Amino acid sequence: MSETVASVSALIVKTLLANPKVPRDINGSSKIVEDLAFDSLAVMNFVMEIEDTLDVSVPLDRLADIRTIDDLAACIVSLKQAS
């Protein structure tokens, strides 16, 4: 299956909503640190969970440029297409 940014973003939102501490009104444009109140450890744990789910590895240098859920989705789609 070829993932799209929209489908990966939806999966990320679904995964996030499984956590009761995450606001219920998140979407692709939600900022991971500001809107979700994730600290750096929470971001790393969350990204590792998504990496395991989608069988992809997000390099740390790419992670530094990710601000929103859609940014993360676009990065994952790009990495999967490159592999």
C-alpha atoms as one frame of an Amber mdcrd trajectory, in Angstrom:
protein
   0.000   0.000   0.000   1.263   3.420  -0.902   0.804   5.823   1.973  -0.204
   9.425   1.392   0.487  12.354   3.689  -3.234  12.446   4.519  -3.407   8.739
   5.408  -0.231   8.864   7.520  -1.443  12.042   9.224  -4.771  10.335  10.024
  -2.913   7.352  11.489  -0.773   9.679  13.625  -3.861  11.515  14.906  -5.577
   8.187  15.677  -2.488   7.010  17.572  -2.308  10.265  19.511  -5.988  10.144
  20.435  -5.401   6.779  22.124  -3.603   8.804  24.808  -6.190  10.367  27.164
  -3.838  13.289  27.926  -3.853  14.472  24.307  -6.416  17.168  23.415  -9.380
  15.796  21.461  -9.382  18.580  18.851  -6.086  17.779  17.138  -5.590  17.585
  13.383  -2.779  17.584  10.852  -1.910  21.215  11.462  -1.603  20.729  15.236
   1.859  21.601  16.519   3.437  18.652  18.276   5.206  20.585  21.030   2.931
  23.599  21.492  -0.556  22.138  20.939   0.082  18.690  22.400   2.334  19.951
  25.217   4.911  17.249  24.446   8.387  17.656  25.883  11.415  16.299  24.025
  11.181  12.871  25.677   7.481  12.548  24.851   8.219  13.523  21.226  10.941
  10.875  20.949   8.729   8.171  22.490   5.846   9.105  20.214   8.025   9.139
  17.082   9.444   5.722  18.015   5.901   4.369  18.314   5.003   5.735  14.866
   8.280   4.401  13.415   7.441   0.920  14.730   3.894   1.101  13.408   4.946
   2.219   9.917   8.271   0.367   9.742  10.324   3.484   9.041  13.156   5.316
  10.795  13.113   9.114  11.041  16.685  10.466  11.274  17.283  12.924  14.111
  18.350  15.658  11.689  14.965  15.389   9.920  13.135  15.346  13.240  14.515
  18.788  14.074  12.517  20.309  11.182   9.183  18.748  12.154   6.690  21.071
  13.829   3.231  19.726  12.996   1.576  16.342  12.598   1.433  16.918   8.822
   5.183  17.712   8.820   5.839  14.350  10.453   3.497  12.607   8.009   5.209
  14.244   5.002   8.623  13.234   6.337   7.527   9.620   6.814   5.990   9.426
   3.324   9.174  10.891   1.831  11.365   8.382   3.692   9.181   5.433   2.689
   9.195   6.489  -0.971  12.984   6.822  -0.909  13.462   3.285   0.419
